[in-house]
Amino acid sequence: MSMDYLLTSESVTAVRKLLAGNESQRFRIYDVMTAAVKKNDSIFEFFRQEGMIDTFLSETASDDVLVCVNFYETVPKFCSSEVPFEYLVSASVFSKALQSLVDAEKDQGVTSSLIQVAVLKLFSRMVDVEGADAKEFLEKHAFIHELTRILESSETSNELRSTAVSCLGTIGNSPRALEYLAKEKKALAAFVEVYRRSLSYMRVECLQAIACIFGHSQTPSKETSQACYELYVQLDNGGFLVSLTKEIMKGFEESCVAGLAVIQKMTLHAWGIREISNYQNIVNFLLMRDASRGKNAQQWQFAVIQAIVRSPTAKDTFDADTFARLSKYEKEGPYFVNSVAQVAVRVE
């Protein structure tokens, strides 16, 4: 469907009929609208004047929880520029979503859980939309406060806590959002406590979130890098790399990969290179080739070494011999195997 046709009276008549149809038809139309809005703000204004945006906003009044979930998933797609974002703000979309999160905490049913997950994901996705400044958005809406309560509560289900951890990682992966998150000491303290108590899959979720935060930028600012360092120190009272190395060396590929991903993101920071160089056990682990670790783990092991070698501070931080060994490893690639000379033995 061309943009020119979409804005004709004939198209509007057809769209209105579909918007009067079932959920599947309506949300297909909303997907078309979000794609069109990316082209030009005037298209959003056209949809607004035709009442189509208000039709979309009315979906939150539905008694069908899946309709509400689909609504929250679609909202960030509309925020491709400041004009539609500001309209959704003026329509109280985000304040109402936050209130629904608060209300859902009072009910432990399946419906409430679905709403909570959907709202958490909505706010975490909003930090990446082009139409809003992530830091200003979080300052205006007290979402981090509610996220902290979910992380702290002993009544939070494992599924919801896992979603909250993942959302915190997504938020921290945005440099502007991280500037705000760095000041929310209570939220970070709640996350640290979840990490310390976590086991198995929840530990992996936490490590993935930490990697997102540490890897928020290929060239982190002094302020956000310092925020990452403060989180690093908090995680295990300064001994995070020691405990992380133990986690990696357990031999479980999923936790090994998650841990290596954290270390790779640490290399983006001068403090990370310093911490790695000062802990010989992780350096020895990285330099030891072991095919039994699995292909995925070997690839991540190589990615860490490559990131170290390419770091602008590594050569001056590591001793010359270690840096030479790391550089040699990078040149040889992730799957290099030393050839062993074969000696023929004649049996008489």
SVG drawing of the C-alpha trace seen along z (x, -y; Angstrom):
<svg xmlns="http://www.w3.org/2000/svg" viewBox="-17 -18 80 76">
<polyline fill="none" stroke="black" stroke-width="0.4" points="0.0,0.0 1.6,-3.3 1.6,-6.3 -0.4,-8.4 -3.2,-5.8 -3.2,-5.5 -4.1,-9.1 -7.1,-9.0 -10.7,-9.1 -11.2,-5.6 -8.4,-4.2 -9.7,-5.9 -13.1,-4.4 -11.5,-0.9 -9.3,-1.4 -12.3,-2.5 -14.1,0.7 -11.1,2.8 -10.8,0.8 -14.3,1.8 -13.3,5.4 -11.6,7.9 -8.4,7.6 -6.3,9.2 -7.6,6.8 -7.2,3.7 -3.6,4.4 -2.6,5.1 -3.8,1.6 -1.9,0.2 1.2,1.8 0.7,0.1 0.1,-3.2 3.3,-3.0 5.3,-2.3 3.6,-5.2 4.2,-7.6 8.0,-7.0 7.9,-8.7 6.5,-12.1 4.9,-13.8 2.2,-15.1 1.0,-11.5 0.6,-11.1 -1.4,-14.4 -3.6,-13.0 -4.3,-9.9 -5.1,-11.9 -7.5,-14.2 -9.3,-11.2 -9.7,-9.8 -7.6,-6.7 -5.1,-7.5 -7.8,-7.9 -9.2,-4.6 -5.8,-3.1 -5.7,-4.7 -9.2,-3.3 -7.7,0.2 -6.6,-0.1 -10.3,-0.1 -10.6,3.5 -11.5,6.2 -9.3,8.6 -5.8,8.6 -4.2,9.7 -5.5,6.6 -3.9,4.5 -0.7,6.4 -0.7,5.8 -1.4,2.2 1.7,1.8 3.8,3.6 2.7,1.2 3.1,-2.1 6.9,-2.4 6.5,-1.9 4.4,-5.1 7.2,-7.1 9.5,-7.5 9.6,-11.3 8.7,-13.9 5.3,-14.8 3.6,-11.4 5.5,-10.8 4.3,-14.1 0.7,-13.4 0.8,-10.0 2.3,-11.8 -0.6,-14.3 -3.0,-11.5 -1.6,-10.1 -0.6,-6.8 2.5,-6.4 1.1,-7.6 -1.9,-5.3 0.4,-2.4 2.4,-3.1 -0.8,-3.1 -1.9,0.2 1.5,1.6 0.8,0.4 -2.7,1.8 -1.6,5.1 0.8,5.6 -2.2,6.0 -3.4,9.0 -1.3,12.2 -3.5,13.6 -2.3,14.5 -4.0,11.5 -2.2,9.1 1.1,10.8 0.6,10.4 -0.1,6.7 3.0,6.2 5.3,7.9 3.8,5.8 4.2,2.5 7.8,3.3 8.7,4.1 6.9,0.9 9.0,-1.4 12.2,0.5 11.6,0.2 10.9,-3.5 14.5,-4.4 15.4,-3.5 12.7,-5.3 13.8,-8.2 11.0,-10.6 12.0,-10.8 15.1,-11.6 15.6,-8.5 16.8,-10.4 14.0,-13.0 11.4,-10.3 12.6,-8.3 12.8,-11.6 9.2,-12.4 7.7,-8.9 8.5,-7.1 9.0,-3.8 12.3,-3.0 10.7,-3.3 8.1,-0.7 10.8,1.5 12.8,1.3 9.7,2.4 9.3,5.5 13.0,6.4 12.8,6.0 9.5,7.7 9.6,11.3 6.2,11.9 7.5,11.2 7.3,14.3 10.4,15.7 9.1,14.8 8.3,11.2 11.6,10.8 13.4,12.2 11.6,9.7 12.5,6.8 16.2,7.8 16.1,8.0 14.4,4.6 16.9,3.0 19.6,4.3 17.8,2.8 17.5,-0.5 21.1,-0.5 22.2,0.2 21.0,-3.3 23.7,-5.9 21.2,-8.6 19.1,-6.2 22.2,-5.1 22.9,-8.7 19.6,-8.6 19.9,-5.0 23.3,-5.8 21.6,-8.2 19.0,-5.6 21.1,-3.9 18.2,-2.0 17.4,-0.4 21.0,0.7 21.2,2.0 18.0,4.0 19.5,5.5 22.8,6.3 20.8,8.2 19.0,10.2 22.3,11.0 23.8,12.2 20.9,14.5 20.5,15.7 21.1,19.3 21.1,21.1 18.9,19.3 18.4,16.2 22.2,15.8 22.5,15.9 19.7,13.3 21.6,11.0 24.9,11.5 23.2,10.6 21.8,7.5 25.3,6.5 26.8,7.0 24.1,4.7 24.9,2.0 28.7,2.3 28.3,2.4 26.1,-0.7 28.5,-2.4 31.7,-1.6 33.1,-4.9 31.5,-5.4 31.7,-8.9 33.6,-9.4 30.4,-9.7 28.7,-6.5 32.0,-4.6 32.3,-5.6 28.7,-4.5 29.6,-1.1 32.6,-0.9 30.5,-1.7 28.1,1.1 31.0,3.5 32.3,2.7 28.9,3.2 28.2,6.6 30.5,8.6 32.1,6.0 35.0,5.5 35.5,9.2 33.1,9.6 35.8,10.7 36.9,13.4 33.4,14.8 32.7,14.3 35.7,16.3 34.6,19.2 31.2,19.0 32.8,19.2 35.1,22.1 32.2,24.3 31.9,25.6 28.2,24.8 28.2,23.2 25.3,20.9 26.8,19.3 30.3,19.4 29.1,17.5 27.2,15.0 30.2,14.4 32.6,14.0 30.1,11.5 30.4,9.4 34.2,9.5 34.2,8.5 32.1,5.4 34.4,4.6 37.2,4.1 35.3,1.0 36.4,-0.7 39.9,-1.6 39.0,-0.3 37.9,3.0 41.2,3.5 43.0,2.7 40.8,5.2 41.4,8.0 45.2,7.4 45.4,7.6 43.7,11.0 45.9,13.7 43.3,16.5 41.1,15.0 44.1,14.2 45.3,17.8 41.8,19.1 41.5,16.9 44.9,17.9 44.3,21.6 42.8,23.3 40.3,26.1 38.1,27.6 35.9,29.2 34.5,25.7 32.2,25.8 32.3,23.7 30.1,20.9 32.3,20.5 35.4,20.6 34.1,17.8 33.3,15.7 36.7,16.5 38.3,15.2 36.0,12.2 37.3,11.2 40.9,11.5 40.3,9.6 38.6,6.8 41.5,6.7 44.1,6.5 42.2,3.8 41.6,1.7 43.6,-1.6 44.8,-1.1 45.7,2.6 49.3,2.4 50.3,0.0 48.3,1.9 49.3,5.6 53.0,6.6 54.8,7.0 54.9,10.8 51.2,11.3 50.2,8.7 52.3,10.5 50.6,13.8 47.2,12.2 48.1,10.7 49.4,14.1 46.2,15.7 44.2,13.1 46.3,13.7 45.9,17.5 42.1,17.3 39.6,19.0 40.2,22.6 43.9,22.8 45.5,26.2 49.2,26.7 50.5,29.3 52.2,32.3 55.1,33.9 54.3,37.5 57.2,40.0 57.1,43.3 58.1,46.3 59.1,49.6 58.2,52.7 60.5,55.7"/>
</svg>
